[in-house]
Amino acid sequence: MMLLNEVVFLAGDWDLGSFLGNSKTTLTKWAGLAVALIGVICVFIAIWQIASGLMSHGKKQTNWAISIILLIVGGVLSGTEGFKFVQGIAGGGQKTISDLGVPGGAIMLFEYSKFYFFK
């Protein structure tokens, strides 16, 4: 017969750090699957638009640029590295914001604005 403290020991440690770490891992996996699903939908729509545009013999108005862009973006997103591609774009934005910062925590634009706007 197991005692209550043995059950808690078998369940593992429940602390905020492990909870947040596990949540980040799970949510990253789910977001990757959602991005892949969006990519597959984009590829399906692009194929549908291209096929229906070609089969209509010019009678249906088709935006070929949008169809090709949907096909390319959908292909990138539906790959296994699609979410890492989106994270890379977001990381570039974060790096830009970090590069604009100064050690004091203010943004350099505010620092320059007092010289250019408030003379």
C-alpha positions as CSV (number, residue, x, y, z in Angstrom):
1,M,0.0,0.0,0.0
2,M,1.4,3.4,-1.0
3,L,1.5,6.3,1.3
4,L,0.6,9.8,0.2
5,N,4.2,11.0,0.3
6,E,5.2,8.2,-2.1
7,V,2.5,9.2,-4.6
8,V,3.8,12.8,-4.5
9,F,7.4,11.5,-5.0
10,L,6.3,9.5,-8.0
11,A,4.4,12.3,-9.6
12,G,7.5,14.5,-9.8
13,D,8.3,18.0,-8.7
14,W,5.6,20.6,-9.4
15,D,7.4,23.9,-9.4
16,L,6.8,27.0,-11.6
17,G,10.0,26.6,-13.5
18,S,9.3,23.1,-14.7
19,F,5.7,24.0,-15.5
20,L,6.8,27.0,-17.6
21,G,9.5,25.0,-19.3
22,N,7.1,22.2,-20.2
23,S,4.5,24.7,-21.3
24,K,7.0,26.4,-23.6
25,T,8.0,23.1,-25.2
26,T,4.3,22.0,-25.7
27,L,3.2,25.4,-27.0
28,T,6.1,25.6,-29.4
29,K,5.2,22.1,-30.8
30,W,1.6,23.1,-31.1
31,A,2.5,26.4,-32.8
32,G,4.7,24.5,-35.2
33,L,1.9,22.2,-36.1
34,A,-0.5,25.1,-36.6
35,V,2.0,26.9,-38.9
36,A,2.4,23.7,-40.9
37,L,-1.4,23.4,-41.2
38,I,-1.6,27.0,-42.4
39,G,1.1,26.2,-45.0
40,V,-0.7,23.1,-46.3
41,I,-3.9,25.2,-46.6
42,C,-2.0,27.9,-48.5
43,V,-0.6,25.2,-50.9
44,F,-4.1,23.7,-51.4
45,I,-5.6,27.1,-52.2
46,A,-2.8,28.0,-54.6
47,I,-3.1,24.7,-56.4
48,W,-6.9,25.2,-56.7
49,Q,-6.5,28.7,-58.1
50,I,-3.8,27.7,-60.6
51,A,-5.7,24.6,-61.7
52,S,-9.1,26.5,-62.1
53,G,-7.4,29.4,-63.8
54,L,-5.7,27.1,-66.4
55,M,-8.9,25.0,-66.9
56,S,-11.1,28.0,-67.6
57,H,-9.2,28.9,-70.8
58,G,-8.9,32.6,-69.8
59,K,-12.6,33.0,-68.8
60,K,-12.0,33.1,-65.1
61,Q,-10.0,36.0,-63.6
62,T,-7.0,34.6,-61.8
63,N,-4.4,36.6,-59.9
64,W,-1.4,34.6,-60.9
65,A,1.0,36.6,-58.6
66,I,-1.0,35.8,-55.5
67,S,-1.3,32.2,-56.5
68,I,2.4,31.8,-57.0
69,I,3.2,33.7,-53.7
70,L,0.7,31.4,-51.9
71,L,2.4,28.4,-53.3
72,I,5.9,29.5,-52.3
73,V,4.9,30.7,-48.8
74,G,2.7,27.7,-48.2
75,G,5.6,25.4,-49.2
76,V,8.0,27.2,-46.8
77,L,5.5,27.0,-43.9
78,S,4.4,23.5,-44.5
79,G,7.9,22.2,-44.2
80,T,9.4,20.8,-41.0
81,E,11.3,24.0,-40.5
82,G,8.4,26.4,-41.2
83,F,8.0,27.4,-37.5
84,K,11.7,28.0,-37.2
85,F,11.5,30.3,-40.2
86,V,8.8,32.3,-38.5
87,Q,10.8,32.4,-35.3
88,G,13.8,33.6,-37.2
89,I,11.8,36.5,-38.6
90,A,10.6,37.4,-35.1
91,G,14.2,37.0,-33.8
92,G,15.3,39.6,-36.3
93,G,12.8,42.0,-35.1
94,Q,13.9,41.4,-31.5
95,K,17.5,42.0,-32.5
96,T,16.6,45.3,-34.1
97,I,14.8,46.5,-31.0
98,S,17.8,45.4,-28.9
99,D,20.2,47.2,-31.2
100,L,18.2,50.4,-30.7
101,G,18.4,50.2,-27.0
102,V,21.1,51.8,-24.8
103,P,22.5,50.5,-21.5
104,G,20.2,52.8,-19.5
105,G,17.1,51.2,-21.0
106,A,16.0,54.1,-23.1
107,I,15.7,53.8,-26.8
108,M,18.3,55.7,-28.9
109,L,15.5,57.4,-31.0
110,F,14.3,59.2,-27.9
111,E,17.9,60.2,-27.2
112,Y,18.4,61.6,-30.7
113,S,15.0,63.3,-30.7
114,K,16.0,65.9,-28.2
115,F,18.7,67.1,-30.6
116,Y,16.6,67.2,-33.7
117,F,13.1,68.0,-32.6
118,F,13.6,70.0,-29.4
119,K,16.1,72.7,-30.4
